[in-house]
């Protein structure tokens, strides 16, 4: 499907980058957040590093008109909140909110714990954090600077939806069926209006690439052509 570079540096989903932090969970404090709750947001300062042990969160921005743009989804096994933690700036300067999309279990590490315990005694943890922050910078730059057409960007996201399933969807020749994604969520990920997105989907259907797309299911008639579109 997508080559490794496109898959790694354009995906709106961040897979586990920081599992090594589970070796030092005893230094942190455990918190639970029900689905739909705000974990970070509201302009508060960030004085802890957060490790997502279970669940998933979305990292999003919202303008004055209430239009939302999802920066990315973060899976379990990731540190989050690192940028405002180190920059000492309110979270509102980088995004509006980090919200639990599933019930979440989170461990927090205080500034004093990081400076006094982790930095001096766990260099492998610090190295892992730096590497994951560098990855997120590449991800933000590549997604923000993606000059591909909207149909191409739609195809990228649809491929990620298919690839995130362990069985890569049900296949029959060049046709693939998988769990779906709502057009509303797709529009929010891409940062476009629903009408604009619908025009791109109509084009892909007219070209025989997509048969059906909804929250429950996705049917791609021509997976080869979908991949070619995504790589433009």
N, C-alpha and C positions, 0 to 999 in steps of 0.2 A: 504494500500500500504506500503510504507516505514514506519518503526517505527519512532517516534518523534526524537530520538537521531540522527539517520542517516540523517533524513530530515533536522534537525536544524544545524548539525555541518559538513556536507559534501557538501551542496548545493553551486553551483557557483553563485547563485543569492541571494542577500541580500534584504529581504523585509524591510518594514519601521520599524526602530528601535528608531527613535528620533522625532516622531510627536509632542512631548511636546514642542519642540523648536518653534513651530508655535505661542506659547503664547508670545514669545519675539521677533518676527520678526521686531517689530518697533525699536529694538536696532541695527539691521543690515542694510546693504545696498543691494539693489536689482540689479541683473545683469541678462542678457539674453545671451544665447549661442545657435547659430543655430546647427542643426545636423551636426556632423562631425568635429566640432571645438574642439581644445584642451583647456580644462579648467585649468589643471595643468600639468606641464611638462617642458622639456627643461632645467632642472637643476636649476630653479629659487628657491629662498628661499620661505618658506610658512609662512607668517605673519598673516594669517587669518584662522579662522575656516569657513568651507563652509557647508551650509545647502541646500540640493536639494529639492526644493519646488515642482517642476514639471519636468517631463522628466525622462531620464535614462542615466547613464554613464557606461563606461567600464574602468576597472582598469587593466592595462596590462604591461607586461615586454617584451622587445625585445632584442635579442642578436645581435652580430656584423654581423651575416649572414642575419639578417632581419626576423628571426623566432620569431613569437609572441606567448606569453603565457598569456592567460587571467587569472588574479588573481581572479577577480569576477566582476559581474555586480551589480550595485547599483541602486535600485529603489528609487523613490521619497520618502521623509520622512526620509532621512538619513543625518547625518553629515559625511563629508569626509574631508581628509587632516589633521586629528587630529594627526597622528603619526609624520609627519615632522613638524607640528606646535609646538608640545611639545618638540620634540628632537632637533629642530632648525638645522636640516640637510637638504640639498637640496633634492628635490623630486626625483632626479635621483638615489639616494642611496636606494630607496625603490621600485620604479617602474619607467617606462619610461614616462608614460602619463596617464592622466585621460581624456577621450574623450567622448563628447556627442554623444550618439547613437540615440537620439531624440532631438528635440528642448527643451532646458532646461531653467528653471527659478531658479536662485540660489541667496541665501542671504549670505553675508559674515559678519563675526564678527571679529573685529580687536583684537589684543592682549591686548590693553588697555581696550577695552570694556569687554573682558572676565575677565581680572584680577580685574578691578575696579568696574564693574557693576554686572556681572553675578555671580562670585564667592561669593561675599558678600551678594547679595540680592536674589539669585535664587538657593539655595542648591539643589532643586529637579532637576534642569537642569544639574548641575554638576554630580549628582548621576546618572542620565540617560546617560550622556556621558561616565562615567566610565563603566557602565554596558555594553554599546554597544561596547566599545573598548575591553572589556574582551571577548565578544562574537566573535569579529573578530579575536582575538588571538586564541581562540579555533578552529575557522573555518580554519584559516591558518595552524595550527598544524595538524588538522585532515585531511585536504585535502592533505597537503604536505607529511604527513606520511602514506597515504593510501597505504597499501601493497597488496591490492586486485589485481586480474588479470585484464588485460585490458578489456576483455568482461564484467566483473563485473562492472568496472568503467563506461563503455559505458552504461550499463543498468541503473545505478544510474542517469546519466544525462538525459537519455530518460524518466525516471519516473518523474524527475523534470519538463521536458518539458510538460508532460501530466498534472501534478498536478497544474501547474501554470495557467491552464485554469479553469475558474470558473465551467464549467460543466464537468471537468475531461475527456473531450473527448467523442466521440460517442461510445457507448458500444453495443455489441451484444454478449451475453454469455461471453466467455473469450477473445474476440477480441475487441481491442480498436483502434479507429482512432482519430487523433488530428492534430492540426497544427504542422508543422515539424521544423526541424533544419538542416541546410546544413552540409555536411560532413566536409567542411572546418572549419566552426565554431566549430563543435564538436571536431575536431582535435586540434584547438587552445585552447579550454577550457581544454582539457586533456593533452596538451603539448606533443603531439606525431605527428609523420609524417603521412601524408595522406595514404601512402602505408600500414603502420603499422595498422592504424585505419581500413582501408578497409579489412584487413585480419580478424580483430575481427568481423566486421559486416558480412562478408561472413560466419564466423563460426556460428553467431547467426541466420542467415538466414537458414543455412544448418540444424540447430537444430529445425527449425520451430518456433522460437520465434519472429523474425521480418519478416514481409513481404515486407515492403517498407519504405525507409527513404529518404527524400529530404527536401529542404528548405520550400516547400509548404505543405507537408503532412508527417505524420508518421502513419504507420499501424503496430500494434503489434498483432500477431496471438495468443499469449499465455501470457496474462498479469500476470497470476499467476507465470509462470516460469520466467518471466522477473523480478518480485519482488524477487524471490528466488535467482536469479543470483546476484541482487544488494545487497543482504544481506550477501553474502559470505565474 
